[in-house]
Amino acid sequence: MEQVQRGFVELYGTEPEGVWSAPGRVNLIGEHTDYNDGFVMPFALPHTAVAAVSRRADGVLRLHSADVEGGVVELRLDDLAPESDRNWTAYPAGVVWALREAGHPVTGADVHLASTVPSGAGLSSSAALEVVIALALNDLYELGLPRWQLARLCQRAENVYVGAPTGIMDQTASACCEEGHALFLDTRDLSQKQIPFDLAAEGMRLLVVDTRVKHAHSDGEYGKRRAGCERGAALLGVDALRDVPYDGLDDALARLGDDEEAVRLVRHVVTEDERVEKTVALLESGETRAIGPVLVAGHASLRDDFRISCPELDLVVDTALASGALGARMTGGGFGGSAIVLAEAADVDTITKAVEEAFAAGGYTAPRVFEAVPAAGARRLS
């Protein structure tokens, strides 16, 4: 925090009015269900975006990131327009645009940012950027918006201003998660339940393996999956795939006939919602180790039905399981990014070494492996 605060003073010549942070997230289970009005179960990471911010009254937004080469970017609020910016600045600028479009009296800001959330790793670095700006402006301008509403505005910024058709999970996780818990979120009505998730107390660990394969949600493939799900819902005559009951899945798939793409996408979403509910039930009953096979089934569905895995992600999962992991799966939007591995604490070093050796043998860039511990959501630091 102190470093970001000092950076703000060096850039703008005065102390910031405050410093805020917002975390990245790992999704334990529930992938590509959020834009289908389904269930998700993320938790916040200790990795955060931190922003030092002060208000301006002249309609100017000044942005600077310690993580990006270049000086301060100055934008006029009246010039902000959807899909006008293809740089990192689109995320904070999009939040300001979304707030103003919703009628909130934001008149400008000076911002200095730094983030420890790995970019392109499927850990919601963009959502962390959005949420930290939204929370700071909510506080500074005394807007009084609840966390769920800030998440909605951040999603709108990413959907409309940035042009990435993401669901609501990432922003809600960053804004609403609690330390030591996973967030069971119904993305239809945004109802939430904090589920205790303390693996260390049970002798387990959850590893994140960043494959270093970069992904970009707005490159088209994510949008194609979303459009395909919407088409499947229309063919089945429901508002969203959330409305297809798990015990009626076979009938629904039969109605789709030989539409192979629709069958695959519908099957993934409906079974993934069931996997989220099963995971919640297992955790609440103290059967934490039993979620391992659920994670593995989720990966198979994302790989075979949704077709968004890649060789590196599959290698992590296969190697980890062969080395004694309780469960593993890709996490995030897909096409690269990260996988998660549930393991006994005693097996962590063995699994980590096996994955690193498998990547070396395959000629892949060495992965980044770290432990994921459920952390606090967005908050004011000073």
Buried (B, 14 or more C-beta within 10 A) or exposed (E): BEEBBEBBEEBBEEEBBBBBBBBBBBBBBBBBBBBBBBBBBBBBBBBBBBBBBBBBEEBBBBBBBEEBEEEEBEBEBEEBEBEBBEEBBBBBBBBBBBBBBBEBEBBBBBBBBBBBBBBBBBBBBBBBBBBBBBBBBBBBBEBEBEBBBBBBBBBBBBBBBBBBBBBBBBBBBBBBBBBBBBBBBBBBEBEBEBBBBEBEEEEBBBBBBBBBBEBEBBEEBBBEBBEBBBBBBEBBEBEBBBBBEEEEBEEBBEBBEEBEBBBBBBBBBBBBBBBBBBBBEBBEEEEBBBBBEBBBBBBBBBBEBBBBBBEBBBBBBBBBBEBBBBBBBBBBBBBBBBBBBBBBEEBBEBBBEBBBEBBEEEEBEEBEBBBBBBBBBBEEBE
